[in-house]
Amino acid sequence: MILLALIISCLAAGCLFASWRSRQIELLNWIGWLLTFSSAYFWSIALGPEFGTVYAFLIFTCVIWILVWRNRQEAERVNDARPVRHQLTRPSIVQVARNSALFVLAVPVTGLVSLMLSLVLVWFFPLTMLNKVTTAIFIMPLIWGGFSTWIIADSRLWLTALSSLGLLILLCLLVFILL
């Protein structure tokens, strides 16, 4: 059963990689995702649900990375014939300030917002305090990643800064009132 799951994982990775390279064969994409989830099923039958899920995604990811690495080597062989010189440019003060503000907003500020939001959200769950803390620990990185992605993806830095800081102040007041 493990061998079947391994073969299905490799086929799934191959189908998705081939659909990514050709970009014209939509059917390969669907077949690849179907094989990916079916390999998770076979891995779970062979090793149990916990280890099966881990192995399904681990083997799939490793095969994909091997295929990407091979594709990169082929691309380097083609590009070795013509050397390209890249000039480094010094960033302006405005670029440094904008990227520094983006970093501060995307990492520590959104970390605080996600911490406070996860605490406020789990406060209303009908769980014991230990389970509330555990749930908050598990959902905090998800909220943090979502907020950080939103801040980095939005081109209006001032709007994301005001929204994040306003939400942080509101959540701090809620935590102060609730606790």
N, C-alpha and C positions, 0 to 999 in steps of 0.2 A: 504494500500500500504506500510505503514511503517513496519507493521508486516511481510509482505512478504520480504521486503528488509532486515530486521533483521534476518529472518530465512535463507535467502540466504547467508548473511555475515557469520553466524555461520556455515553453511554447508561448505562454502569456507574455513574457517579457519580449520575446522575439517578435510577436505580432504587434505589440505596442511600439516597439522600436522601429519596425518596418513601416508602420502607419505614420510615425513621426517623420521618418526620412522621406517618404514619398509624398505625403500630404494630399494624395489624390484618392487613396483607397480608404473610404470611410468604413467599409465592412471590416477591415483588419482591426480598426480601433475598437469596434464593438466586440469582435471575437476576442481580442486581447483582454478587455475588461471582464468579459464573461469567463474566460479561462482563469483570470486572476482570482475571482471570487469562488470559482469552482475548485481551484487549487487550495484555497483556504478551507473549504469543506473537506477535501481529502486529507489535508494535513491534520485537521481536527479529528477526523476518524482515526488516523494512524497514531497520533500522539496525545490526543485529548484536546479539549478546547483552548486551554491556556497556552500550552506549548505549540499547538497546531497553528494558532493565529500568529504567534511570534515567528515561527518558522516560515509560514506562508509569506509574510511581508519581508522578512529578512532575506530569504532566498531570492525572492522576486527583485528586491532592491539591489542585491549583490550582482545578479545577472544583468540588470539594467546598467549598473555602473561599469561592468566589464564591457558591455556593448558600446557604451559611450566612450570609454577609454580607447577601445579599438578604433572607433570612428575618429577620435581626436588624433590618433597616430597616423591614420590615412590622410587626414587634413594637413598635418604637419609635413608629411612627405610631399604633398602637392605644393605647399607654400614655401618649402625650403629652396626652391629654384629661384625665387625672387625675394631678396632681402628687403625689408622695409624698415626705414629709420623713423622712430617716433621721437618727437621733441617734447620734453616735459615743460609745462608752463607753470609759472608761479600763480597760485590763486589770488584773487583780489581780496581786499579786506571785506567787501560785501559778501563774497562767497564764503569766506571763513566764518563770518558772523552768522550767516544764514544756516550753514551746516552745523555750527556749534549749537545754535538755538534748536535746530531740528533734532540733534542728538539729545539735548537736555529734555526736550518735550517727549521724544520717543522712548527714552529709557527710564530716567527716574520719575518724571511726572506721571507717565502712564503706569509705571509700577505702583506708585501711591494710589492712583485712581483705581486700578484693578484690585489692589488690596482692600481699599475701603468699600468698593462696590461688592466684592465677594463677601465681605463681612456683613454688609447690610442685607444682601440677598439671602444668606444662610440664616440670618437672625430670625426670619419668619418661618423657617422650615420646622416642622414638628419632629425634631430630632433631639437626641441628647447633646450635651455640649461637646463631647468628644467627636461625635459624628458631624456636628456643625463645623468644627475646626478642620476636620479631615476633608469635608466637602469644600470648604473655602480654600484649602491648600490645593486641591485638585482643579478647581475652576479658575483660580487666580491666573495661572499662566495662559489659559485660553483667552481670558478677557484682556490680559496684558498684550498678547500677540495681536488680537483684533484691534485694540486701540493704537498700538504702534504701527500696524499696517495702515490704518486709516490716516494717521498723522503723516506718514511718509508718502502715501499715495496722493494726498490732497495737495493741490498747488497753492491753496490759500493758507499760508502759514499763520497769519494773524487770526483767522477764524478757528483753526484747530487749537491755537494757543488759548484763546478766550474760552472756547468750549471746554477744553480740558481743565483749565484753572477754575472755571465756574462750577463744573461738575465736582472737582476736588473739594472746593469749599463747601458745597452742598452736602457731599457725602461725609465730610469731616463733622459738620453740624449734626447730621443724622446719627453718626456713630457716637458723638458726644451725648446726644439726647437719649439714644437707646441704651447705651452702656452706662 
